[in-house]
């Protein structure tokens, strides 16, 4: 067998035998050191596959290895090499002018953690090649780039279906730019993903992308993409940010081979307001070409920083080979247009005698620093500093580019380390294109801890007109991102809190006056800033409250869009109080995987309902009511009072806000009941239909007679025959909830005894989904939510994909007011009968006697509860309570209320977090009801 292998720059020819390891001949030690593998199309394809995958096996679990590798392919067809796996610290790239010149069959990134968990699939890259194979959703045949942070995909052409998730496991964030995906590209549970200037020919295809934050910027869609799903939809409860163009970008420089076999570096041209690819099938695009042999100094392990600086001063660019480089002094980039480019995740370390930084870029035009990792093994002021101080120098026509740069503080070396500010951008007009800035939350023993790897800030921006795309910044001990410059822009941000803050006292900002540190802080003096597509998680081991995940000044030039938080802590007493600036209540003391979000800042948060001036008597009642709330220390979040179809008062308290989507708890039941009423009105089901008729495949082996007699009506009135509520023992498991409900013991004849039963409402939701083919949320959207102008609603689901029904709906206070007014008007809205009037009458009337949730009739009688002194014994309708004063209400735990008062032609809305729900109703009856009576 004869194999042609190319020696970098020298194009030497090697001959070998089948018994000779391919790796021995393919390492180009003279110029690139021992860890660069360059393959040619005449090499033994089987041997290529074996060698690459052997590297994968070696590095598969070696998350903190000192080894680094570049696997590079000369133009040619390598499909016969088979599936190639990419592990930690490997760059795999084609050496063609365009990705079409190198063809591989398939690429995978197997999950190194158990249970297919890809949340630690870091530090690797794929670039400038084509993945050629069938378009299929078969797991093994998909092109699986199932990564989390620091794993960019650039200039990739793929005919295979791209799956960014490893089977059903977790993955947490990824980046793709300048790519063409012929087949579908996406996942079901990738938590966040950022696509920039790419082509999605068929969109996401069958993938659902159901998690937190998906941003598409400068992306072109093919004719087969479902364009309706590629639009801003956060105001409808969605997770997609679609930005038509990219304002200013230069794609990352890369290594290629020209027609004469010489190695070159291509630096693409600057583009403005662009979309789509920077190249075509036959043209690598506009840009500058540099000859490696003539223009670059190739840096190998062992080269001193002093020698590198000498070469930079001579006018050379730097090309780092795979390895770890300890720098005894900072690399000083003083010449405009300098390129510093890494291969194989080359890693720069400020040495023990270097307390400054790894790279210091002067305030000069057109510098490009790309494809490098920075690691803090010793303490220093920073790891990268651009501009020695803020100045008025602009780089508008030739910005500084920082691309695919990854920074690590702690994790690798078992010793204390401190970095003041990890990345500092003092210069103006800097473009940051994909950073992962990471204070390690795990690593080798002795390398991680609140007092071990210490660093206040991940990114500090002092320069003006700085634009960053794809910013990942996590676990720092103060403001993770601190932005002091004007006219800054961030497109896509992924961030986690520091896990290990020991207690609240140790984690306070504003001189100890504010809980925690915002994950993204724009300084108070800043007048202009834009940020969008943010996913910020709380992951806290101890009881820590962070007041707001994002803090910005309330200045007219500040604009935020699509900012979400997600709770990954084990509650309670952990999380973000608010999403932005005390607006939109967030994850603190709620529940795991609670996604909260703000659509726009600033925004007009005054409700769209008609308003009227309250009478002096009403104003006085409001004043007394709010004083009583304050005196009783009731944790109300919102109050809206309507009469005669107009808002008389709307107030937000204790951090509540108009834009907040509040958890409604059991107020959700009223909406599920409404869905049942609509389905009854459409003839899809009947109140006396037997429950078992909907679920013949989920019945116990021998259904009891009582179960056989249970009907939809019994579910609606919570008179299923249970002696205790089965919800708590069932809802937290992964078993089929309907099946478990049907197997729960029925001790009483259905229809004879009230027993509060949230899981019964879940079964109603399942029935609606069964007969309509839609979840309750989807079924209600065109029939109820859309006509009322309600957007952004979301509803938690069971493991079986059914809306929880009895809980888990999120709406704004204004939305509740609309629903209350609709019920007051017997289902009619702006001349349309949205809900059958007879259904509203039935649902709001007493159908059964009732007792407070969890209380048996005998206990209610012992306590002396009567319809005159208690609002929970006035009768129960269809998922609504009757109460005193001829009123009825939707009622949710902790004080969520829609109170409808027909005699007063009024609606009162509360959202709250109360231990004593009775107290808030008493204040309404005491203070507001008399004034409403006078205003009939």
N, C-alpha and C positions, 0 to 999 in steps of 0.2 A: 504494500500500500504506500502511496506517495501522498503527502499532505503539504500544501503550501501555507506557510505561516508568515505573517508580516511583522517585521521588527519595526517599532515606531521610528519614524523619520528615515530610517535607513533602508526599509523595504527589503530586508534580507530574506533569503529562501532557506527553509529548513527541510530536511528529509527525515523521515522517521519510519518506524515499523509499527505493526499492530500491537506488539507487546510493550512498546514504549509509552508511558503515560503522556497523554496529550499535554497535561499541565506543565511538564518539564520543558516542553518546547515552546509553549505559548506565553510564558512569562517574559516580559521585556525588561529585564533588569537594568540594562544599560541606561535607559532613559526614564523608565517609569517604575523601577524597583520591582520587587518580586510579586506584588499583589495586583498587577494588571494582567488580565487575560484577554488577548485579542484573537478572534477567530476569523478565518477566511472561508469562503464558500466551497473550497476544495478540501477542507478538513473532513475528517471522519465524523459524520453527524452523530452517530451513536456515542462516540467518545466525548463529543461536546456535551451532549445531554448528561452523560454519566458524570463528567467532571463538574459541571455547574451544579447538579443536584447533590453531588458529594460535598461541595462547599455549603450548600443549604443545610445538609444534615449536620455538618460541623458547627454551623453558626445558628441553627434553628432556635435554641434556647439560650444563646449566649448574649443576653441583653446588655451586659456591661463589659463586653469584650474589648481588648485593645486592637483587635484585628480589623482591617479594612480591605475591601476588594472592589475593583471595577471589572465588569465583564462587558467587553465591547465587541461589536460585530462589524466587520467590513461589509460593504454592500454585497448583498447576495441573499439566497433563499436557504433558510435554516429550518424549514418546517420538519425535515426528517429527524432533527434532534429531539423532537417530541416536546412534552411538557417541561417547562423550565420553572424552577421555584426560586423565589428571591427572599433571602433571609435578612436578619439584622446586618447593617453596615455593608450593604452591597448596592452599588449602582449598576444597573443593566441598561445599556444604551447602544443604539445603532450609530455607525460612523458615516452614514450617507448624508447627502445634502438635504434630503427630505426624508420623512419617515417611510415613504413608499419604497425606498431602496434596500431596506432590510426587512425580511419577512421571517417571523417565527410562528410556530404553531399555536402555542398557548403559554400563558404565564399565570402562576398562582402565588399567593402569599398565605400559606397555612397559618392558622392561629396557634401561637406558641403557648397560650394558656389553656386550661382545661375547659370542657363544655363549649368548644368552638369560640372561645372568648378572644376577640381581636382587639381589645382595648389597650393592649401593650404591643401592638404590631407597629413599631416605630422604625425610624432611621434606615430608610432604603429609598430607592428611586428607580423610575422607569422612564426612558426618554428616547425619542427619535427612532421609532421602529413601528412595524405593522404586525398586528396579531391576526393571523389568517386562519379561519376555520368556520364551522357551521354556525348558523344563528339558531341557538337552542337555549331553553331554560334548564336543561339537564345540568345538575349541580357540577358534575365532573367535567362537563364540556364548556361551561361558562369560563370566560376570562375573569378570574377572581383577583381583583386588587382590593382585598378586604383589609384595609388599613385604618389606623387612627392617625396620630399626629406624625409630622416630619416624614412623610412618604409621598412626595409629589409625583405626579404623572404628567409629562409634558411631551408635546409633539408626537402623540400616539395616534395611529390609524388602526381602528379595530373593526373587523367584520364579525367577530364573535360578540355575543351578548356579554356586556360588562356587568358583573355583580360585585358590588362594593361591600359585601358582607360574607363572612365565612359560615356557610350553612345557616343555622338559626341563631348563631351566637351574637353577642354584643359587639359593636364597633362604634367608634366615637370620633368621627370627624375626618375629613379628607379634602384633597385639593387636586384639581385637574385643570390644565390650561393648554390652549393651542392644540387641542385634540379633535379628531374626527371620529365619531362613533356612528358607524353605519347601522349597527344593530342596536336594540334597546340598551340603555345604560341606567343603572340605579340599584336599589335594594329595597327591602321591606323595613329594616330596623336600623340602618345606619343613622346615628343620632344627628349628625350635621354633615353637610357637604357643600363645597364651593366649586362651581364650574365657572371658568372665565375664558372668554374668547374661544369658544369651541363650537362644534357642530353636533347637535343631537338629532340625527336623521329620523329616528323613530321615537324620540323622547324616552320616557322611562318604561314604555311597553306595559307589561303586566305587573311591574313592581309598584308598590303602594307608597313608599317613602312616607311612613306614618309618624315619624318622630318629630324633632323639635325645630329644625332650621335648615332650609335648603335655599341656597342663593345661586341664581343664574345671571351672570353679567356678561354682556357682549356676546351672548349665545345665539346662534342661528338654529332654527328648527326646520327639519325636513318636512316634506308633504305628508308623511305618515305619522308625525308627532301629534299628540292630542294637545293642540295649541290652547284649548280652554283651560288646561291645568298649568300652563306656564304663564302665570300672571300673578300680580300681587293679590294675595287672598287672606292676609291676616285679619282684615276687618270682617271676614266671614268665618273666623275660627281656624284658618289654614296655617300653613307653615312655609309658603313659597314667597320668595322675594325675586322679582324679575326686573332686571335693570337693563334696558335695551343696549346701552353702549358703555364702553370703558373710557373715562375722560382722558387719561394719559398713561401710556405704558410702553415700555421697551421689553421685549421678551428676553429671557435669560440667554447669555452667550453659551455656545456649545462647541464641542470638538467634532471635526469631521475630516474626511479624507477627500482630496480633490482628484481630478482625473489622472493626475500624474503620480498618485500614490503619496503625496505629501500631506502631512498633517497640518490642519488649519483650525483656527478658531473663528467662528462667525458670531458677530455681535449684531443682532437685528436692529433695524432702524426704529426710532421713536415714532409711535402712532398716537393720534388724538381722536377722541370721539369715535372709536372704532368698534366693529363687531366682527366675529368670525376669525378665521385663521390668518396667520402672518405669512403663509406660504401657499403655493398651489402644488399640484402633482408634479409639475415640471420645473418649478422655480422656487428656490429657497427663500425668496422674498428680498426686500430691500435691506441693506445693511453693509457692514464693513467686514472684510476678511483679513485675518492676520496669520502669518506663517509662524508655526510653533518654533521651528528651528531658528528663525531670524529674530522674531519679536518677543519670544517668551524665555524666561528662565524657569526650567522645570525643577520643582522642589521635591527632593526625596527625603525620607526620614534621616535624621542626623544633621541636616543642613542647619546652620546657625541663623538666628534672626538677624545677626549682624551682616551675614552674607546676603540674606534676602534684601535687607535695606540697601546694601551696596548695589545690588542688581536693579532695584527700583530707582535708585538715584541715577543709574546709567540709562534709564529710560525703558527698561524691560518691564513687560507684564509678568505676572506670576501664574504658573500652572502647578497646583499642588497634586502630587500623586497620593494614592491611598496610604494613610498612616496617621499617627498622632505626633504633633509637632509642638514641643515645649519651647516657648519663646522667651529668651532671657531679656528681651526688650520689645517694645511695641513695634509692629510693622507700620511704617509711616508712608502713607500714600499722599504724595505732594504734587504729582504731575497730573494735569487734566487728562481725562480719557483712559486712565490706567484700568486694566482688567486684572482682577484677582479671581481665579476660577479653580474650584476643587474637583477632583475625581474621587469616586469611591468613598464618599462621606469623610473626606480628609478633615482632621480635627485639630484645631488650634487651641493651645493652652497657655495663658500667661504664666510664666515661670515663677518660682518662689522669689527670685530677685527682681521680678517685674510687677510692682504694685499698681501699674497704670491700667493697661488694657492689652488685648491681643492685636487689634488693628485700630489705628488712628488715621482717619481720612481727613485731609485738609479741606478747607472750604473752596473746592475747585470743581470745575465743570466735568460732567460726563464720566465719572468713575463708575465702574461696575464691580461689585463684589458678589460672588454667587457660588452656590453649591458647597458650602462649608458648614462644619459644626464647630461650635466654640464650647469649651469645657473648663469649668472652674475647678482646678485641683488645689489652688492656693488663693489667698485673698487678693482682691484687686478692686480698683475703683469701678471698672466696667469690664465687659468682654468685647464690646465694639463701641467706638465713639466716632461720630461723623461731625466734623467741625469742632474746633476747640472751644468755641463760645458762640452764642447767638450773634448774628451780624445782619447787616442790611444787604449783603451780597445775594443776588438772585441767580438762579440757574434755570430760568424758564425754558430756554431753547435747548438745553443739554443737561437734563437732570441727572442726579446721582441715582444709580439703581442698586438696590440690595435685594437679591432674589435667592430663595431656597436657603435661608440661613437658620440654623438651629442652635439654641443656646441651652446649656445645662449647668445648673448650680447644685452640686451635690449628686450623690448616687453612685459615682464611680470609685471614689477614693475614700477609704475609711479614716477620715480626719476632719476636724472642723474647717470650714471655709466660709468666707464672707465676701459678697460683692455689693458695693454700694447701690449702683444702678446698672442693671445688666446691659441694656442697650440704650445709648444716649444719642439722640439725633438733634444736634444744634444747628445744622445747616438748613437752608431753605430749599424747597423744591425737591426734596428727596422722595423717591418712589420705593416703597417697601412692597415686595411681591412674594409673600409667603414666608412668615416667620413661625417658628415654635420656640417660645421662650419659657423655660421650664425650671422652676425650683423643684427639685426632685421630691416626690412624695414616697418613693421607694428606691431601693438600691442595695448595694452590698452592705453587710453589717457594719454599723458605725459610721455610715455616710449620710444619714438622714435624721433630722430631728429639729424641733423648734429652736434649739440653741446650738445645733450642729451645722446645718447648711443654712446660713442666714443671708437674707437679701430683701430689702424693703420693696424695691420696684423692679418689674420686668422690663418695661419700656417707659422711657421719659422722652417726650417730644418737646423741644424748645424752639425748633425752627418753624417758620411759616410755610404755608402752601405744601405741607407734607401730605402725601397720599399713600395709604397702606391698603393692600388687597390681601385677604386671607391671613388675618392676625390670630395666632393661637398663643395664649399667654396665661400661665397658670401657677397658682400656689404661692405667690409672693406675699410678704408679710405686712405690707402696707398697700397703697394704691398699686394695683398690678399694672395698670396703664395710667400714666399721669401726663396729660396733654396741656402744655403751657403755650404753644404756638397758635397763631391765628390762621384761619382758612384751612384747617386740617380736615381730612376726610378719611374715614375708615369704612371699607366695604367687607363685611363678614368678620365676625369676632367670635372666637370660642374661648371660654375661660372657666376655670374652676377655682373655688375658694381654696385657701390653704387648709388642708385637712386638720392640721395639728395645732391650731391656736389653742393654748391650754385652758384659757378661761376668758370671760368677757373683759375683765380688768386688763388683761394683757393685749387686748385687741380692740382698742378704742382710738378713734381719729378726732381731729379738731381739738387737740389738747385735752383729750379725755372726756369730751362732751358728747360725742356721737358714737353710737354703737357700731363697731367694726369699721372696715375700710371698703369703699366702693371698688368694684372690680375695674371700673373705667371712670376716671375722674378728669373732667375738663375744668381747668382752673377758673376761679371766679372772675378774673379780669378778661377772659377770652370773650370776644364779641362775635366771632364767626366760626362755626364748626358744623360738620355733617357726619352722621354715622348711621349705618343701616345693617340689618341682618345679623343681630347679636343673639347668641345662645350662651347664657351664663348659668353655671350650675352651682348649687351649694352642696358641698361634700364636707361635713363637719363631724369630727369625732366627739367633740364636747359641746356643751350648751352655749352656743354663740348666736347672737342676733346681729345682723348687718343691716343698718337702717335702709339703705337703697343700693341696688346693684350698680346703678349708674348715677353719677351726680354731675350735673351741668349747670352753668349759670342761667338765670332766667333773662337772657338777652335776646333781642329780636333776631339776631343772626344765627341762633342755635337751632338746629333741626335734627331730630332723631326719627328714625322709622324702623319698625319691626324689631323690638327689643324683647327677648323672652328670657325668663328664668325657669329653671327646672330643679326640683327638689330630689337630690340623691342622698340626703341624710336620713338617718333613722330618727324620726321625730319622737317626742315633741321638743320644743324650746331650742330649735335650730333653724337657720335659714335667713332669707332676706325679708325685711319688713315690707319693702316696696320695690317696684321695678325701677322707677326713675323718680328722683326728687320727691319722695313721699307721695307719688302718684301710682295708683294701681297696687292694691294689696298683693303681696307676693307669697312666698313659700313658708314664712316663719310659722312654726308650730302648726303645720297643716298635715301633709301626708306625702309619702314617697311617690315620686314621678308626677308630682303636681306641676304642670306647666302653666305659668302665668305670663301675661305679656301686655305690652303697650304698643299700639299700632302707630301713633304719631305723637310727636312732641314738637312744638306746642300744638294744642288743638282746642277748639271751642267745646268745652265740656258741658255747657248748659243743655239741658234736655231739649229735644225737638218738639215736645208736647206743648200745646198752647198754655200760656200763663195768664194769670189774673192777679190783680192787686188784692191782697187779703184785707178784710175789714179790720177796723181798730180792735174789735172784740177778738177776732181771730189772731191778730198779731200779739195781743196780750196773752192769749192762750198758748201760742207758740213759745213766747218768752218764758212763761211759767213751766211749760213742758220741758224745755231744754235745761232750765235751771234744776228741775227735778232729776233729770237724767244725770246731770253733773253731780248733784248732791248724793244720789244713790250709787254713783260710780258705775253706771251701766255702760258696758262696752258696745254701744251702738256704733255702727259704721255709716248708716245712711237712713234718712227719713224723707219720704215724699208724701205730701198730702194733696189730694185732688178733690175738687168738688165742682159739680156741674160741668164736668169734662175738662177742667182747667187746673193747672198746678198753682196751688196757693203758697206752697213752701217746698223747698228741696234743700236739704242740709247734709253735709258729710262731716262725720265726727271721727275722732280717734284714728286718724289716718285713712279713713275711707275716701274714695274719690269717684267722681262721675264716670270716669273711664274704666273703673274696676269691674271685672267680671267676678262676681261673688259666688262662692260655693252655696248652693241653695238647700242642700240636704233634702229634707222630705218635701219641700215645696216642689221638687221634681215630680212627685207623685201626681200633682194636679195636672201637669202637662202630659203625663202618661195617660191619665184618665181622659184627657181631651182627645188624645189620639184614638183611644178606644171609642169614644163618642163619634168621632169622625168616621171610623171604620164601620160602626153600627149604622150610621146614616147612609153610608155607601153600600149597605147590604152585604158587607164582607164577613160580619159575625153578628151574633145575637147575645143578649144578656144571659139567656138561659142555656147557651151552649155549654156542654160538659167540657171541663178542662182537659180530661183525658183524651178527648177526641182530637185535640191538636197535637198530641205527643204520643202516638201509639208505640213508638220505638223507645220511649224513655220510661215506661211504666215499670213498677216493681213486678216481681214474678207473680204475685197474687194480690192484685189491687183490692183494697178493702171496699166494702159497700159505701162507706162514707166518702172515700175518694171518688168513687164512681158517681156520686151525687153532687160533687163540688162543681159549681158553675162560674162563669165569668162574673156574674153578679156578686157571688160570694167573695171573689178576689177584690172586686171594687169596694165592697163594704167591709173588708177585713173580718169577715165572718166565715172563714174557711173551715173552722172546727178545731184549729190548733189550740192547745192550752197555753203554750208559750211561743214567743216569736222565734222562728228557726234561723233568722238571718245571720246572727253572729257566728253560729257554728258552721255555716256553709259558705258565706260570701268571701271568706279569705282563702279558700282552697281552690285548687285547680280542677277539681272534679266538675262534672256537668251540673250547673246549679239547678236547672229544671229537674233533672233526674233526682237530685238530692231532695228537692222540695217535694216531689211526688212520693218519695219514700218516707217522708217525715210523719211521725204518728199523728193521727187525727182522733182526738178523744171525744169531741162533741159533734153533734149533728150540724153539718154546714148550714149557716143561716140563723143559728140559735144563739151564738155567743161572739161578741166582739173581742178580738185579740190583735193588737197592733202588729203588723206583719209586712215589713219592707220587702221581704223576698216574694211575697204574693204579688207586689207591684212589679217586681222583676219578671215574674211569669206573665203578667199582662203585657209587658214590653215584648217578651218572646212571642206571645200570641199575635200581637200586631205585626211583628216581623214575619211570622209564619204566613199570615193571610195576605199581607201586602207585598212581600218580597223586599221590603225596605226596613232599615232600622227605624225606631221611633223618631230619632232626630231627622233622618232623611224624609220620612213620611210627613212630619209636621212642617218641614221647611217651606214647601210651596203653599201649604194649606193654612198655616198659622204664622210662622215667623216672618216670611217674606211680606205678606200683606200688612203686618204690623210694623214693618221696617226694622226688624230685629236682625242684627248681623253678628257674626263672630261667636255664636253660641257653640258650646261643646258639651259632650256628655260622655262620662266614663263608661267603659264597656267591660263586660265579663270576659274571662278567657275564651268564651265561645263566640265573641264578637257581637254580643247583644247589649244594647244600652241598658244600664243598670236599672232604669225605670224608677225605682224608689229613692234614688239618691244620685249624686254625681253630675247634675246639670249646673252649668255656669252661665249666668246672665248678668247684665248690668241692672242697677236699680231702676233706671228708666224703662227697661224691658218689662220688669215686674209691674210697674205702674200701667203700662199698656195692657198687659194681661188682665190686671184688676179692672181697668176701665172696660175692657171687652166683656168680662163676666158681668159687670154691672149693667151693661147694655144688652144683656141676654144674647151675647154672641155676635152682635152686629158691629161692624167697623166701617166707617165712611160709606154707609149705604149698602155694604155687602154683608150677607149672613155667613160669617166664617165658621161658626159653630151652630148646629141646630139649637134653636131657642129651647125646645123641649128637653134637650140634653142638659143645658145649663140649669134649667129648673130642677131636673131630677138630681143632678150632681150636687147642687148646692142645698138641697132639702134633706131633712133627716130621713135616713133609710133604716138605721139601726141605732139602738142605745149604745153608748160608748163610755169608756173610762180613759183616764190618762194612759199614755203609752207605758206598757209594762205593768200596769196595775189591774188586779182582778176586781170584779164587781163587789165582792164582799169587803175588800180592803177600802174601796172608794166609799162604801156605805159607812164603814167604821170611822172613817175620817170626816164624815159629815159633808161630803161633797154633793152639792145640789146644782141644778141649772141656774139658780139665782146667784150662787157665790163662786162658781167655777166654770171656766170656758172650755173645759175638756169633758163635760158630761151633758152637753146640750144636744148631742146627737151627731152622727157621722153620715155623710152622704157618699158620693162616689169620689173617694180620695180627697175630700174636703171636710173640714170640721164646721159644724154650727157653733155659734158662740152667743154670748149675751147681746142684748140690744138688737135682736133680729138680724144680726150680722152673720156672715160666714167667712171662712178664711182658708187659704193655703198656708201650711204651717210646717216649718223646718227647724230641726234641732239647732239650738244655740241662738234662736230668736230671729229666724228669717220668716217674714210674714207678708202675705197679700191679704189685707183685711178689706172686705167689701161691705159697705153699709148702705143697703138700698133705701132705708127710710131717710137717710141724710143725703142721698145721691152723691156718695163720697167713697174714696178709696184711700187707704193708708198703707204705705210700704215701709217696712223695716228690714234692714240687714244688720247683723250683729254677731258677736261671739259672747253669749251670755251663759252663765250658769243657772240663772233664774229667769226663765222665759215668762213666767207669770207676772213678774214685776213690770216688764215693759208693756204688757197689755193693760195692766192696772193704770199706768200713767196715761195711756191713750184714753181710757174711759174717764179718768179723773179730769184731765186738762183739755183734751181736744174735742171729745164728744159734745160737751155742752156748747162750745162755740159752733160746732158743725150743726147742732140742732137749731141754733138761732139763725143760721144762714141757709136753712132749707129753701 
